[in-house]
Amino acid sequence: MKNLSLILNGILFIAVLILFYLVLGKKSAKAESPVIDKGNTTNVKTLPIAYVNIDSLLLNYTFAKNANEALTRKQEDSRLTISSRARQLQTEMDEFQRKLENNAFLSRERAEAAQSELLKKQKDLQAMDAKLSQQLMEQQQKMSEQLRDTINAFMKDFNKDGKYQLIISNTANDNILYAGKTYDITSEVVKQLNTRNKTKK
């Protein structure tokens, strides 16, 4: 009889422990899940996600601004060079046309030689234009890669404490239709990027 009583008490004790565990487990699970009380906004728990507005970042990140300025200067220099050569070539073509109309060439061969030389200059100018455009494209691609690598490397360091599980890039509101201001970490990221950029110089 004593043995039966001990066995029953043991089973009862285990049942109480299981019940205790189940009740406490449910309470802690409820506490962990973000509950939004529509009437009380102070009790809203934010999710471990954030976003960075790329347009704003590119406008305010000094490395991006400097790289963009350097690229713009190179584009302007290229346009100036091509425009200057094109004007010079146009002047020579006008002069050739004027000589042709006034029979100023001593022979037909000389006129053809002058025309061939102008055509060669025109081809050279087109080749130069294509080469400069290619160089600009390569520099822009290189700049974009450097910028992306800089930001990606920074974001790993920025989130080394594991505060965020997901950080989204948002360009011209393409990825996010709506998000609360607490999820926008753009200004914080730009500030730290600029500080890091200053220390590297």
PyMOL CGO cylinders between C-alpha atoms (Angstrom):
from pymol import cmd
from pymol.cgo import CYLINDER

trace = [
    CYLINDER, 0.00, 0.00, 0.00, 2.84, 2.37, 0.89, 0.3, 1, 1, 1, 1, 1, 1,
    CYLINDER, 2.84, 2.37, 0.89, 4.52, 1.61, -2.42, 0.3, 1, 1, 1, 1, 1, 1,
    CYLINDER, 4.52, 1.61, -2.42, 1.34, 2.42, -4.33, 0.3, 1, 1, 1, 1, 1, 1,
    CYLINDER, 1.34, 2.42, -4.33, 1.01, 5.71, -2.45, 0.3, 1, 1, 1, 1, 1, 1,
    CYLINDER, 1.01, 5.71, -2.45, 4.63, 6.62, -3.25, 0.3, 1, 1, 1, 1, 1, 1,
    CYLINDER, 4.63, 6.62, -3.25, 4.14, 5.78, -6.94, 0.3, 1, 1, 1, 1, 1, 1,
    CYLINDER, 4.14, 5.78, -6.94, 0.94, 7.86, -7.12, 0.3, 1, 1, 1, 1, 1, 1,
    CYLINDER, 0.94, 7.86, -7.12, 2.66, 10.80, -5.38, 0.3, 1, 1, 1, 1, 1, 1,
    CYLINDER, 2.66, 10.80, -5.38, 5.58, 10.51, -7.82, 0.3, 1, 1, 1, 1, 1, 1,
    CYLINDER, 5.58, 10.51, -7.82, 3.25, 10.52, -10.85, 0.3, 1, 1, 1, 1, 1, 1,
    CYLINDER, 3.25, 10.52, -10.85, 1.32, 13.45, -9.39, 0.3, 1, 1, 1, 1, 1, 1,
    CYLINDER, 1.32, 13.45, -9.39, 4.57, 15.37, -8.79, 0.3, 1, 1, 1, 1, 1, 1,
    CYLINDER, 4.57, 15.37, -8.79, 5.72, 14.77, -12.41, 0.3, 1, 1, 1, 1, 1, 1,
    CYLINDER, 5.72, 14.77, -12.41, 2.28, 15.84, -13.70, 0.3, 1, 1, 1, 1, 1, 1,
    CYLINDER, 2.28, 15.84, -13.70, 2.49, 19.08, -11.68, 0.3, 1, 1, 1, 1, 1, 1,
    CYLINDER, 2.49, 19.08, -11.68, 6.01, 19.73, -13.05, 0.3, 1, 1, 1, 1, 1, 1,
    CYLINDER, 6.01, 19.73, -13.05, 4.82, 19.17, -16.66, 0.3, 1, 1, 1, 1, 1, 1,
    CYLINDER, 4.82, 19.17, -16.66, 1.81, 21.44, -16.10, 0.3, 1, 1, 1, 1, 1, 1,
    CYLINDER, 1.81, 21.44, -16.10, 4.03, 24.10, -14.49, 0.3, 1, 1, 1, 1, 1, 1,
    CYLINDER, 4.03, 24.10, -14.49, 6.44, 23.95, -17.45, 0.3, 1, 1, 1, 1, 1, 1,
    CYLINDER, 6.44, 23.95, -17.45, 3.64, 24.21, -20.01, 0.3, 1, 1, 1, 1, 1, 1,
    CYLINDER, 3.64, 24.21, -20.01, 2.03, 27.22, -18.31, 0.3, 1, 1, 1, 1, 1, 1,
    CYLINDER, 2.03, 27.22, -18.31, 5.33, 29.10, -17.86, 0.3, 1, 1, 1, 1, 1, 1,
    CYLINDER, 5.33, 29.10, -17.86, 6.48, 28.18, -21.40, 0.3, 1, 1, 1, 1, 1, 1,
    CYLINDER, 6.48, 28.18, -21.40, 3.33, 29.70, -22.93, 0.3, 1, 1, 1, 1, 1, 1,
    CYLINDER, 3.33, 29.70, -22.93, 3.70, 32.88, -20.88, 0.3, 1, 1, 1, 1, 1, 1,
    CYLINDER, 3.70, 32.88, -20.88, 7.32, 33.42, -21.96, 0.3, 1, 1, 1, 1, 1, 1,
    CYLINDER, 7.32, 33.42, -21.96, 6.43, 32.73, -25.61, 0.3, 1, 1, 1, 1, 1, 1,
    CYLINDER, 6.43, 32.73, -25.61, 3.69, 35.34, -25.36, 0.3, 1, 1, 1, 1, 1, 1,
    CYLINDER, 3.69, 35.34, -25.36, 6.11, 37.83, -23.83, 0.3, 1, 1, 1, 1, 1, 1,
    CYLINDER, 6.11, 37.83, -23.83, 8.61, 37.33, -26.68, 0.3, 1, 1, 1, 1, 1, 1,
    CYLINDER, 8.61, 37.33, -26.68, 6.17, 37.84, -29.54, 0.3, 1, 1, 1, 1, 1, 1,
    CYLINDER, 6.17, 37.84, -29.54, 5.65, 41.50, -30.50, 0.3, 1, 1, 1, 1, 1, 1,
    CYLINDER, 5.65, 41.50, -30.50, 2.17, 42.51, -29.41, 0.3, 1, 1, 1, 1, 1, 1,
    CYLINDER, 2.17, 42.51, -29.41, 0.71, 45.66, -30.87, 0.3, 1, 1, 1, 1, 1, 1,
    CYLINDER, 0.71, 45.66, -30.87, -1.78, 47.40, -28.65, 0.3, 1, 1, 1, 1, 1, 1,
    CYLINDER, -1.78, 47.40, -28.65, -3.56, 49.79, -31.01, 0.3, 1, 1, 1, 1, 1, 1,
    CYLINDER, -3.56, 49.79, -31.01, -4.70, 51.96, -28.11, 0.3, 1, 1, 1, 1, 1, 1,
    CYLINDER, -4.70, 51.96, -28.11, -1.25, 52.27, -26.55, 0.3, 1, 1, 1, 1, 1, 1,
    CYLINDER, -1.25, 52.27, -26.55, 1.65, 52.95, -28.94, 0.3, 1, 1, 1, 1, 1, 1,
    CYLINDER, 1.65, 52.95, -28.94, 4.28, 52.91, -26.17, 0.3, 1, 1, 1, 1, 1, 1,
    CYLINDER, 4.28, 52.91, -26.17, 3.84, 49.12, -25.82, 0.3, 1, 1, 1, 1, 1, 1,
    CYLINDER, 3.84, 49.12, -25.82, 4.75, 48.40, -29.47, 0.3, 1, 1, 1, 1, 1, 1,
    CYLINDER, 4.75, 48.40, -29.47, 7.89, 46.30, -29.77, 0.3, 1, 1, 1, 1, 1, 1,
    CYLINDER, 7.89, 46.30, -29.77, 9.91, 47.08, -32.93, 0.3, 1, 1, 1, 1, 1, 1,
    CYLINDER, 9.91, 47.08, -32.93, 11.12, 44.20, -35.07, 0.3, 1, 1, 1, 1, 1, 1,
    CYLINDER, 11.12, 44.20, -35.07, 14.86, 43.68, -35.63, 0.3, 1, 1, 1, 1, 1, 1,
    CYLINDER, 14.86, 43.68, -35.63, 14.72, 45.16, -39.15, 0.3, 1, 1, 1, 1, 1, 1,
    CYLINDER, 14.72, 45.16, -39.15, 15.67, 48.54, -40.63, 0.3, 1, 1, 1, 1, 1, 1,
    CYLINDER, 15.67, 48.54, -40.63, 16.07, 50.26, -43.97, 0.3, 1, 1, 1, 1, 1, 1,
    CYLINDER, 16.07, 50.26, -43.97, 18.47, 52.73, -45.55, 0.3, 1, 1, 1, 1, 1, 1,
    CYLINDER, 18.47, 52.73, -45.55, 17.26, 55.28, -48.09, 0.3, 1, 1, 1, 1, 1, 1,
    CYLINDER, 17.26, 55.28, -48.09, 19.94, 54.97, -50.80, 0.3, 1, 1, 1, 1, 1, 1,
    CYLINDER, 19.94, 54.97, -50.80, 19.01, 58.25, -52.56, 0.3, 1, 1, 1, 1, 1, 1,
    CYLINDER, 19.01, 58.25, -52.56, 19.50, 60.19, -49.35, 0.3, 1, 1, 1, 1, 1, 1,
    CYLINDER, 19.50, 60.19, -49.35, 22.68, 58.27, -48.54, 0.3, 1, 1, 1, 1, 1, 1,
    CYLINDER, 22.68, 58.27, -48.54, 24.25, 59.08, -51.93, 0.3, 1, 1, 1, 1, 1, 1,
    CYLINDER, 24.25, 59.08, -51.93, 23.36, 62.77, -51.54, 0.3, 1, 1, 1, 1, 1, 1,
    CYLINDER, 23.36, 62.77, -51.54, 24.94, 63.04, -48.08, 0.3, 1, 1, 1, 1, 1, 1,
    CYLINDER, 24.94, 63.04, -48.08, 27.81, 60.50, -48.04, 0.3, 1, 1, 1, 1, 1, 1,
    CYLINDER, 27.81, 60.50, -48.04, 31.02, 62.49, -48.74, 0.3, 1, 1, 1, 1, 1, 1,
    CYLINDER, 31.02, 62.49, -48.74, 32.77, 59.57, -50.50, 0.3, 1, 1, 1, 1, 1, 1,
    CYLINDER, 32.77, 59.57, -50.50, 29.84, 59.24, -52.93, 0.3, 1, 1, 1, 1, 1, 1,
    CYLINDER, 29.84, 59.24, -52.93, 29.64, 63.02, -53.45, 0.3, 1, 1, 1, 1, 1, 1,
    CYLINDER, 29.64, 63.02, -53.45, 33.40, 63.31, -54.13, 0.3, 1, 1, 1, 1, 1, 1,
    CYLINDER, 33.40, 63.31, -54.13, 33.40, 60.32, -56.49, 0.3, 1, 1, 1, 1, 1, 1,
    CYLINDER, 33.40, 60.32, -56.49, 30.38, 61.73, -58.35, 0.3, 1, 1, 1, 1, 1, 1,
    CYLINDER, 30.38, 61.73, -58.35, 32.04, 65.17, -58.64, 0.3, 1, 1, 1, 1, 1, 1,
    CYLINDER, 32.04, 65.17, -58.64, 35.23, 63.60, -60.03, 0.3, 1, 1, 1, 1, 1, 1,
    CYLINDER, 35.23, 63.60, -60.03, 33.18, 61.65, -62.59, 0.3, 1, 1, 1, 1, 1, 1,
    CYLINDER, 33.18, 61.65, -62.59, 31.20, 64.78, -63.57, 0.3, 1, 1, 1, 1, 1, 1,
    CYLINDER, 31.20, 64.78, -63.57, 34.45, 66.75, -64.04, 0.3, 1, 1, 1, 1, 1, 1,
    CYLINDER, 34.45, 66.75, -64.04, 35.83, 64.01, -66.27, 0.3, 1, 1, 1, 1, 1, 1,
    CYLINDER, 35.83, 64.01, -66.27, 32.59, 63.99, -68.32, 0.3, 1, 1, 1, 1, 1, 1,
    CYLINDER, 32.59, 63.99, -68.32, 32.78, 67.77, -68.72, 0.3, 1, 1, 1, 1, 1, 1,
    CYLINDER, 32.78, 67.77, -68.72, 36.46, 67.61, -69.76, 0.3, 1, 1, 1, 1, 1, 1,
    CYLINDER, 36.46, 67.61, -69.76, 35.66, 64.88, -72.30, 0.3, 1, 1, 1, 1, 1, 1,
    CYLINDER, 35.66, 64.88, -72.30, 32.77, 66.90, -73.76, 0.3, 1, 1, 1, 1, 1, 1,
    CYLINDER, 32.77, 66.90, -73.76, 34.97, 70.01, -73.94, 0.3, 1, 1, 1, 1, 1, 1,
    CYLINDER, 34.97, 70.01, -73.94, 37.73, 68.10, -75.77, 0.3, 1, 1, 1, 1, 1, 1,
    CYLINDER, 37.73, 68.10, -75.77, 35.30, 66.53, -78.27, 0.3, 1, 1, 1, 1, 1, 1,
    CYLINDER, 35.30, 66.53, -78.27, 33.43, 69.82, -78.83, 0.3, 1, 1, 1, 1, 1, 1,
    CYLINDER, 33.43, 69.82, -78.83, 36.69, 71.72, -79.40, 0.3, 1, 1, 1, 1, 1, 1,
    CYLINDER, 36.69, 71.72, -79.40, 37.97, 69.12, -81.90, 0.3, 1, 1, 1, 1, 1, 1,
    CYLINDER, 37.97, 69.12, -81.90, 34.56, 68.99, -83.63, 0.3, 1, 1, 1, 1, 1, 1,
    CYLINDER, 34.56, 68.99, -83.63, 34.54, 72.80, -84.06, 0.3, 1, 1, 1, 1, 1, 1,
    CYLINDER, 34.54, 72.80, -84.06, 38.07, 72.73, -85.44, 0.3, 1, 1, 1, 1, 1, 1,
    CYLINDER, 38.07, 72.73, -85.44, 37.12, 69.97, -87.89, 0.3, 1, 1, 1, 1, 1, 1,
    CYLINDER, 37.12, 69.97, -87.89, 33.98, 71.86, -88.95, 0.3, 1, 1, 1, 1, 1, 1,
    CYLINDER, 33.98, 71.86, -88.95, 36.13, 74.95, -89.68, 0.3, 1, 1, 1, 1, 1, 1,
    CYLINDER, 36.13, 74.95, -89.68, 38.47, 72.85, -91.83, 0.3, 1, 1, 1, 1, 1, 1,
    CYLINDER, 38.47, 72.85, -91.83, 35.51, 71.29, -93.68, 0.3, 1, 1, 1, 1, 1, 1,
    CYLINDER, 35.51, 71.29, -93.68, 34.02, 74.73, -94.35, 0.3, 1, 1, 1, 1, 1, 1,
    CYLINDER, 34.02, 74.73, -94.35, 37.40, 75.90, -95.63, 0.3, 1, 1, 1, 1, 1, 1,
    CYLINDER, 37.40, 75.90, -95.63, 37.67, 72.84, -97.89, 0.3, 1, 1, 1, 1, 1, 1,
    CYLINDER, 37.67, 72.84, -97.89, 34.16, 73.48, -99.26, 0.3, 1, 1, 1, 1, 1, 1,
    CYLINDER, 34.16, 73.48, -99.26, 35.00, 77.14, -99.90, 0.3, 1, 1, 1, 1, 1, 1,
    CYLINDER, 35.00, 77.14, -99.90, 38.20, 76.19, -101.77, 0.3, 1, 1, 1, 1, 1, 1,
    CYLINDER, 38.20, 76.19, -101.77, 36.33, 73.56, -103.79, 0.3, 1, 1, 1, 1, 1, 1,
    CYLINDER, 36.33, 73.56, -103.79, 33.64, 76.03, -104.83, 0.3, 1, 1, 1, 1, 1, 1,
    CYLINDER, 33.64, 76.03, -104.83, 36.26, 78.66, -105.84, 0.3, 1, 1, 1, 1, 1, 1,
    CYLINDER, 36.26, 78.66, -105.84, 38.43, 76.11, -107.73, 0.3, 1, 1, 1, 1, 1, 1,
    CYLINDER, 38.43, 76.11, -107.73, 41.32, 76.95, -105.41, 0.3, 1, 1, 1, 1, 1, 1,
    CYLINDER, 41.32, 76.95, -105.41, 42.85, 73.46, -105.66, 0.3, 1, 1, 1, 1, 1, 1,
    CYLINDER, 42.85, 73.46, -105.66, 45.56, 73.22, -108.31, 0.3, 1, 1, 1, 1, 1, 1,
    CYLINDER, 45.56, 73.22, -108.31, 44.51, 69.72, -109.25, 0.3, 1, 1, 1, 1, 1, 1,
    CYLINDER, 44.51, 69.72, -109.25, 41.78, 67.17, -108.66, 0.3, 1, 1, 1, 1, 1, 1,
    CYLINDER, 41.78, 67.17, -108.66, 44.29, 64.92, -106.84, 0.3, 1, 1, 1, 1, 1, 1,
    CYLINDER, 44.29, 64.92, -106.84, 45.03, 67.68, -104.30, 0.3, 1, 1, 1, 1, 1, 1,
    CYLINDER, 45.03, 67.68, -104.30, 41.29, 68.17, -103.65, 0.3, 1, 1, 1, 1, 1, 1,
    CYLINDER, 41.29, 68.17, -103.65, 40.84, 64.41, -103.14, 0.3, 1, 1, 1, 1, 1, 1,
    CYLINDER, 40.84, 64.41, -103.14, 43.86, 64.27, -100.81, 0.3, 1, 1, 1, 1, 1, 1,
    CYLINDER, 43.86, 64.27, -100.81, 42.45, 67.15, -98.73, 0.3, 1, 1, 1, 1, 1, 1,
    CYLINDER, 42.45, 67.15, -98.73, 39.05, 65.42, -98.61, 0.3, 1, 1, 1, 1, 1, 1,
    CYLINDER, 39.05, 65.42, -98.61, 40.65, 62.10, -97.52, 0.3, 1, 1, 1, 1, 1, 1,
    CYLINDER, 40.65, 62.10, -97.52, 42.54, 63.89, -94.77, 0.3, 1, 1, 1, 1, 1, 1,
    CYLINDER, 42.54, 63.89, -94.77, 39.30, 65.47, -93.50, 0.3, 1, 1, 1, 1, 1, 1,
    CYLINDER, 39.30, 65.47, -93.50, 37.52, 62.09, -93.54, 0.3, 1, 1, 1, 1, 1, 1,
    CYLINDER, 37.52, 62.09, -93.54, 40.41, 60.56, -91.58, 0.3, 1, 1, 1, 1, 1, 1,
    CYLINDER, 40.41, 60.56, -91.58, 40.18, 63.37, -89.00, 0.3, 1, 1, 1, 1, 1, 1,
    CYLINDER, 40.18, 63.37, -89.00, 36.42, 62.76, -88.73, 0.3, 1, 1, 1, 1, 1, 1,
    CYLINDER, 36.42, 62.76, -88.73, 36.98, 59.01, -88.11, 0.3, 1, 1, 1, 1, 1, 1,
    CYLINDER, 36.98, 59.01, -88.11, 39.68, 59.78, -85.54, 0.3, 1, 1, 1, 1, 1, 1,
    CYLINDER, 39.68, 59.78, -85.54, 37.32, 62.15, -83.75, 0.3, 1, 1, 1, 1, 1, 1,
    CYLINDER, 37.32, 62.15, -83.75, 34.57, 59.50, -83.67, 0.3, 1, 1, 1, 1, 1, 1,
    CYLINDER, 34.57, 59.50, -83.67, 37.06, 56.94, -82.33, 0.3, 1, 1, 1, 1, 1, 1,
    CYLINDER, 37.06, 56.94, -82.33, 38.20, 59.40, -79.64, 0.3, 1, 1, 1, 1, 1, 1,
    CYLINDER, 38.20, 59.40, -79.64, 34.59, 60.07, -78.65, 0.3, 1, 1, 1, 1, 1, 1,
    CYLINDER, 34.59, 60.07, -78.65, 33.91, 56.32, -78.36, 0.3, 1, 1, 1, 1, 1, 1,
    CYLINDER, 33.91, 56.32, -78.36, 37.11, 55.79, -76.33, 0.3, 1, 1, 1, 1, 1, 1,
    CYLINDER, 37.11, 55.79, -76.33, 36.32, 58.61, -73.91, 0.3, 1, 1, 1, 1, 1, 1,
    CYLINDER, 36.32, 58.61, -73.91, 32.75, 57.33, -73.47, 0.3, 1, 1, 1, 1, 1, 1,
    CYLINDER, 32.75, 57.33, -73.47, 34.10, 53.83, -72.74, 0.3, 1, 1, 1, 1, 1, 1,
    CYLINDER, 34.10, 53.83, -72.74, 36.56, 55.22, -70.17, 0.3, 1, 1, 1, 1, 1, 1,
    CYLINDER, 36.56, 55.22, -70.17, 33.76, 57.15, -68.47, 0.3, 1, 1, 1, 1, 1, 1,
    CYLINDER, 33.76, 57.15, -68.47, 31.56, 54.05, -68.36, 0.3, 1, 1, 1, 1, 1, 1,
    CYLINDER, 31.56, 54.05, -68.36, 34.40, 51.99, -66.84, 0.3, 1, 1, 1, 1, 1, 1,
    CYLINDER, 34.40, 51.99, -66.84, 35.13, 54.69, -64.25, 0.3, 1, 1, 1, 1, 1, 1,
    CYLINDER, 35.13, 54.69, -64.25, 31.44, 54.91, -63.34, 0.3, 1, 1, 1, 1, 1, 1,
    CYLINDER, 31.44, 54.91, -63.34, 31.25, 51.13, -62.95, 0.3, 1, 1, 1, 1, 1, 1,
    CYLINDER, 31.25, 51.13, -62.95, 34.41, 51.12, -60.83, 0.3, 1, 1, 1, 1, 1, 1,
    CYLINDER, 34.41, 51.12, -60.83, 33.01, 53.93, -58.67, 0.3, 1, 1, 1, 1, 1, 1,
    CYLINDER, 33.01, 53.93, -58.67, 29.72, 52.06, -58.20, 0.3, 1, 1, 1, 1, 1, 1,
    CYLINDER, 29.72, 52.06, -58.20, 31.59, 48.89, -57.17, 0.3, 1, 1, 1, 1, 1, 1,
    CYLINDER, 31.59, 48.89, -57.17, 33.79, 50.81, -54.71, 0.3, 1, 1, 1, 1, 1, 1,
    CYLINDER, 33.79, 50.81, -54.71, 30.74, 52.51, -53.23, 0.3, 1, 1, 1, 1, 1, 1,
    CYLINDER, 30.74, 52.51, -53.23, 28.83, 49.23, -52.92, 0.3, 1, 1, 1, 1, 1, 1,
    CYLINDER, 28.83, 49.23, -52.92, 31.86, 47.49, -51.33, 0.3, 1, 1, 1, 1, 1, 1,
    CYLINDER, 31.86, 47.49, -51.33, 32.37, 50.40, -48.91, 0.3, 1, 1, 1, 1, 1, 1,
    CYLINDER, 32.37, 50.40, -48.91, 28.72, 50.37, -47.82, 0.3, 1, 1, 1, 1, 1, 1,
    CYLINDER, 28.72, 50.37, -47.82, 28.52, 46.55, -47.57, 0.3, 1, 1, 1, 1, 1, 1,
    CYLINDER, 28.52, 46.55, -47.57, 31.69, 46.38, -45.47, 0.3, 1, 1, 1, 1, 1, 1,
    CYLINDER, 31.69, 46.38, -45.47, 30.44, 49.19, -43.26, 0.3, 1, 1, 1, 1, 1, 1,
    CYLINDER, 30.44, 49.19, -43.26, 27.00, 47.59, -42.75, 0.3, 1, 1, 1, 1, 1, 1,
    CYLINDER, 27.00, 47.59, -42.75, 28.62, 44.41, -41.39, 0.3, 1, 1, 1, 1, 1, 1,
    CYLINDER, 28.62, 44.41, -41.39, 30.58, 46.49, -38.89, 0.3, 1, 1, 1, 1, 1, 1,
    CYLINDER, 30.58, 46.49, -38.89, 27.56, 48.71, -38.15, 0.3, 1, 1, 1, 1, 1, 1,
    CYLINDER, 27.56, 48.71, -38.15, 25.48, 45.65, -37.21, 0.3, 1, 1, 1, 1, 1, 1,
    CYLINDER, 25.48, 45.65, -37.21, 28.22, 43.72, -35.39, 0.3, 1, 1, 1, 1, 1, 1,
    CYLINDER, 28.22, 43.72, -35.39, 26.11, 43.76, -32.21, 0.3, 1, 1, 1, 1, 1, 1,
    CYLINDER, 26.11, 43.76, -32.21, 23.39, 41.83, -34.12, 0.3, 1, 1, 1, 1, 1, 1,
    CYLINDER, 23.39, 41.83, -34.12, 20.74, 44.45, -33.37, 0.3, 1, 1, 1, 1, 1, 1,
    CYLINDER, 20.74, 44.45, -33.37, 19.18, 43.94, -36.82, 0.3, 1, 1, 1, 1, 1, 1,
    CYLINDER, 19.18, 43.94, -36.82, 18.32, 40.67, -38.53, 0.3, 1, 1, 1, 1, 1, 1,
    CYLINDER, 18.32, 40.67, -38.53, 17.49, 42.43, -41.80, 0.3, 1, 1, 1, 1, 1, 1,
    CYLINDER, 17.49, 42.43, -41.80, 18.57, 45.77, -43.30, 0.3, 1, 1, 1, 1, 1, 1,
    CYLINDER, 18.57, 45.77, -43.30, 16.86, 46.74, -46.56, 0.3, 1, 1, 1, 1, 1, 1,
    CYLINDER, 16.86, 46.74, -46.56, 18.02, 49.29, -49.14, 0.3, 1, 1, 1, 1, 1, 1,
    CYLINDER, 18.02, 49.29, -49.14, 15.24, 51.57, -50.32, 0.3, 1, 1, 1, 1, 1, 1,
    CYLINDER, 15.24, 51.57, -50.32, 15.63, 53.56, -53.54, 0.3, 1, 1, 1, 1, 1, 1,
    CYLINDER, 15.63, 53.56, -53.54, 12.95, 56.09, -54.49, 0.3, 1, 1, 1, 1, 1, 1,
    CYLINDER, 12.95, 56.09, -54.49, 10.45, 54.16, -52.32, 0.3, 1, 1, 1, 1, 1, 1,
    CYLINDER, 10.45, 54.16, -52.32, 10.70, 51.13, -54.65, 0.3, 1, 1, 1, 1, 1, 1,
    CYLINDER, 10.70, 51.13, -54.65, 11.10, 48.51, -51.92, 0.3, 1, 1, 1, 1, 1, 1,
    CYLINDER, 11.10, 48.51, -51.92, 9.03, 50.01, -49.13, 0.3, 1, 1, 1, 1, 1, 1,
    CYLINDER, 9.03, 50.01, -49.13, 5.54, 51.41, -49.52, 0.3, 1, 1, 1, 1, 1, 1,
    CYLINDER, 5.54, 51.41, -49.52, 5.33, 52.43, -45.87, 0.3, 1, 1, 1, 1, 1, 1,
    CYLINDER, 5.33, 52.43, -45.87, 7.51, 52.11, -42.79, 0.3, 1, 1, 1, 1, 1, 1,
    CYLINDER, 7.51, 52.11, -42.79, 7.60, 53.86, -39.43, 0.3, 1, 1, 1, 1, 1, 1,
    CYLINDER, 7.60, 53.86, -39.43, 10.41, 56.37, -38.84, 0.3, 1, 1, 1, 1, 1, 1,
    CYLINDER, 10.41, 56.37, -38.84, 11.97, 54.10, -36.21, 0.3, 1, 1, 1, 1, 1, 1,
    CYLINDER, 11.97, 54.10, -36.21, 12.92, 51.68, -39.01, 0.3, 1, 1, 1, 1, 1, 1,
    CYLINDER, 12.92, 51.68, -39.01, 14.77, 54.37, -41.03, 0.3, 1, 1, 1, 1, 1, 1,
    CYLINDER, 14.77, 54.37, -41.03, 18.46, 54.30, -40.02, 0.3, 1, 1, 1, 1, 1, 1,
    CYLINDER, 18.46, 54.30, -40.02, 19.71, 56.37, -42.99, 0.3, 1, 1, 1, 1, 1, 1,
    CYLINDER, 19.71, 56.37, -42.99, 20.90, 59.43, -41.04, 0.3, 1, 1, 1, 1, 1, 1,
    CYLINDER, 20.90, 59.43, -41.04, 22.73, 57.26, -38.49, 0.3, 1, 1, 1, 1, 1, 1,
    CYLINDER, 22.73, 57.26, -38.49, 24.42, 55.27, -41.28, 0.3, 1, 1, 1, 1, 1, 1,
    CYLINDER, 24.42, 55.27, -41.28, 25.42, 58.43, -43.22, 0.3, 1, 1, 1, 1, 1, 1,
    CYLINDER, 25.42, 58.43, -43.22, 26.82, 60.05, -40.06, 0.3, 1, 1, 1, 1, 1, 1,
    CYLINDER, 26.82, 60.05, -40.06, 28.97, 57.02, -39.23, 0.3, 1, 1, 1, 1, 1, 1,
    CYLINDER, 28.97, 57.02, -39.23, 30.06, 56.54, -42.87, 0.3, 1, 1, 1, 1, 1, 1,
    CYLINDER, 30.06, 56.54, -42.87, 31.21, 60.17, -43.07, 0.3, 1, 1, 1, 1, 1, 1,
    CYLINDER, 31.21, 60.17, -43.07, 33.07, 59.87, -39.75, 0.3, 1, 1, 1, 1, 1, 1,
    CYLINDER, 33.07, 59.87, -39.75, 34.80, 56.73, -40.98, 0.3, 1, 1, 1, 1, 1, 1,
    CYLINDER, 34.80, 56.73, -40.98, 35.61, 58.40, -44.33, 0.3, 1, 1, 1, 1, 1, 1,
    CYLINDER, 35.61, 58.40, -44.33, 37.24, 61.37, -42.50, 0.3, 1, 1, 1, 1, 1, 1,
    CYLINDER, 37.24, 61.37, -42.50, 39.43, 59.12, -40.36, 0.3, 1, 1, 1, 1, 1, 1,
    CYLINDER, 39.43, 59.12, -40.36, 40.68, 57.22, -43.43, 0.3, 1, 1, 1, 1, 1, 1,
    CYLINDER, 40.68, 57.22, -43.43, 42.03, 60.42, -45.05, 0.3, 1, 1, 1, 1, 1, 1,
]
cmd.load_cgo(trace, "trace")
